Amino acid sequence: MISATYAEVEESEADLERFDRWLAKIAARDYFDALARLTGLPDAADAPDAG
């Protein structure tokens, strides 16, 4: 079981929001549609647990 403090969760959520903004900016500048090629990659949610 993974246990995180409230502050750690808040920090992770802030990081996720920042990464989402970065990805949107990258996608807007993606002239060659390279991000569309990544759709064949498995999602992190589909990855097996490491522990």
C-alpha positions in Angstrom: 0.0 0.0 0.0 1.3 3.4 -0.9 0.8 6.2 1.6 1.2 9.9 0.7 0.8 13.0 2.8 -1.7 15.7 1.8 1.2 18.0 0.8 2.7 15.3 -1.5 -0.6 14.8 -3.2 -1.0 18.5 -3.7 2.5 18.7 -5.1 1.8 15.8 -7.5 -1.4 17.4 -8.7 0.4 20.7 -9.3 3.1 18.9 -11.3 0.4 17.1 -13.3 -1.3 20.4 -14.1 2.1 21.9 -15.2 2.9 18.8 -17.4 -0.6 19.1 -19.0 0.1 22.7 -19.9 3.5 21.8 -21.3 2.0 19.0 -23.4 -0.7 21.4 -24.8 2.0 23.9 -25.7 4.1 21.1 -27.4 1.1 19.8 -29.2 0.3 23.3 -30.5 3.8 23.5 -32.0 3.9 20.0 -33.4 4.0 20.7 -37.1 4.9 17.1 -38.0 2.1 15.5 -35.9 4.7 13.5 -34.0 2.5 13.2 -30.9 0.0 11.3 -33.0 2.6 8.6 -33.5 2.8 8.0 -29.8 -0.8 6.8 -29.6 0.4 3.3 -30.1 2.4 3.3 -26.9 0.8 1.7 -23.9 -0.6 4.0 -21.2 1.1 4.1 -17.8 -2.1 2.9 -16.3 -1.8 -0.3 -18.3 1.7 -1.0 -17.1 2.2 -3.8 -14.6 3.0 -2.8 -11.0 6.7 -2.8 -10.2 6.1 -4.0 -6.6 
